[in-house]
Structure formats: C-alpha cells, structure tokens
C-alpha cells in the first residue's frame, strides 16, 4: 500500500486512488501521524498539535476523527495502542509527503 499526502493541494492518494472526502481535521491528523511512521502519539499530543491548544481532559474528539478517518482510508493504516494512542502502520518508504 502506498500513501501520498500533498499538503500543497490538500490531497491524499491511497495507492493511486484520490481520497476526496477528507475533512480539514482528518487531513491534518493523517499528515501528522505520517510525519514519523511507527511513532505512537497520544490523544493529547494529537489534540494539541491539530487544535493548537493543550488539554488534559478525556476529550473523545480525537477518537471520533480517527474513526471517521479509518472509514475513509483503510482500517489497518491507523493502529490503536491500548492506553497509549495511535500510529500509522505503513513503512516510511510507502509514504510520500509533498510539501
């Protein structure tokens, strides 16, 4: 599987299929997770990066966006690490980020 994120055009391609229905936040979350494939990010890390504010609440906003993102891409691409957070499962060589 190959994932291409074009931050200039705000587009995501999975293999060669263009994913056109990602929201702004879903795009940002996917891009953030793909910056360091394999690294596990906590909900708070994702929330503070995407929404640009710190929180220590049990806010489920990130979870809701992850669920929606998984429906639009592949469920296997974003893995939940119980009690820790989320990570992208693709090998770095299978991800291209165009800036």
C-alpha positions, 0 to 999 in steps of 0.5 A: 500500500502506498500513501501520498499526502500533498499538503500543497493541494490538500490531497491524499492518494491511497495507492493511486486512488484520490481520497476526496472526502477528507475533512480539514481535521482528518487531513491534518491528523493523517499528515501528522501521524505520517510525519514519523511512521511507527511513532505512537502519539497520544490523544493529547499530543494529537489534540494539541498539535491539530487544535493548537491548544493543550488539554488534559481532559478525556476529550473523545474528539480525537477518537471520533476523527480517527474513526471517521478517518479509518472509514475513509482510508483503510482500517489497518493504516491507523493502529490503536495502542491500548492506553497509549494512542495511535500510529500509522502502520505503513513503512516510511518508504510507502509514504510520500509527503509533498510539501 
